[in-house]
Amino acid sequence: DGVAPTSPPAALAVGTPLTAQDSADTLRVANGLQEIVFDKGAGTIRSWRVGNRNVLVGGPVVSLGEAKAGDERGYLKATQPPVTGNAQVTSAPSANGAIRVSVTSNLRSGAGGAALGKLTNTYDIAPNAEIRVAWKLDWTAPDERLWESGLKLSVPTELTKMSWSRDAYFADYPAGHLGEPEGTCQAG
């Protein structure tokens, strides 16, 4: 298309190797540059700080899309967002001082709701505050179809610009579409 790909942001200086501190309720991964705290009950990230700045303040929350009134029958019509729980959180050192955190949790249709499946998230966290996220949803709910599935991560309100680079399902998207393999967008 003649459109230059989005350049990645400049990498932060490589921090010291990451360490993991495990407690009954949390897993803390940190070095002198960053700190990520995982909630072991919910299987979510409580916070991620780089330097003295919040980068994430929660999530991921699973987004299953929502069928609109009059749409095809059999699609999930959620009345509340799904929730994760009963998490199993593990960490293992990787190459170059990095740590891989694996989180497997049960996904329910809301607090106390029906079981929908099992969510597995893998976070490869590098000492320079780069993180790669992979996720898999093993759907077990009967006869439900989804409009979409994805993860939402909560960021502080002062973060107003986002850039991404991802494996895309299709090769061609309309300009400015969030599904593009690479792009940038502003809040709002």
Rosetta blueprint (number, residue, H / E / L):
1 D L
2 G L
3 V L
4 A L
5 P L
6 T L
7 S L
8 P L
9 P L
10 A L
11 A L
12 L L
13 A L
14 V L
15 G L
16 T L
17 P L
18 L L
19 T E
20 A E
21 Q E
22 D E
23 S L
24 A L
25 D L
26 T E
27 L E
28 R E
29 V E
30 A E
31 N L
32 G L
33 L L
34 Q E
35 E E
36 I E
37 V E
38 F E
39 D E
40 K L
41 G L
42 A L
43 G L
44 T E
45 I E
46 R E
47 S E
48 W E
49 R E
50 V E
51 G L
52 N L
53 R E
54 N E
55 V E
56 L E
57 V L
58 G E
59 G E
60 P E
61 V E
62 V E
63 S E
64 L L
65 G L
66 E L
67 A L
68 K L
69 A L
70 G L
71 D L
72 E L
73 R L
74 G L
75 Y E
76 L L
77 K L
78 A L
79 T L
80 Q L
81 P L
82 P L
83 V E
84 T E
85 G E
86 N E
87 A E
88 Q E
89 V E
90 T E
91 S E
92 A E
93 P E
94 S L
95 A H
96 N H
97 G H
98 A L
99 I E
100 R E
101 V E
102 S E
103 V E
104 T E
105 S E
106 N E
107 L E
108 R E
109 S L
110 G L
111 A L
112 G L
113 G L
114 A L
115 A E
116 L E
117 G E
118 K E
119 L E
120 T E
121 N E
122 T E
123 Y E
124 D E
125 I E
126 A L
127 P L
128 N L
129 A L
130 E L
131 I E
132 R E
133 V E
134 A E
135 W E
136 K E
137 L E
138 D E
139 W E
140 T L
141 A L
142 P L
143 D L
144 E L
145 R E
146 L L
147 W L
148 E L
149 S L
150 G E
151 L E
152 K E
153 L E
154 S E
155 V L
156 P L
157 T L
158 E L
159 L L
160 T L
161 K E
162 M E
163 S E
164 W E
165 S E
166 R L
167 D L
168 A L
169 Y L
170 F L
171 A L
172 D L
173 Y L
174 P L
175 A L
176 G L
177 H L
178 L L
179 G L
180 E L
181 P L
182 E E
183 G E
184 T E
185 C E
186 Q E
187 A L
188 G L
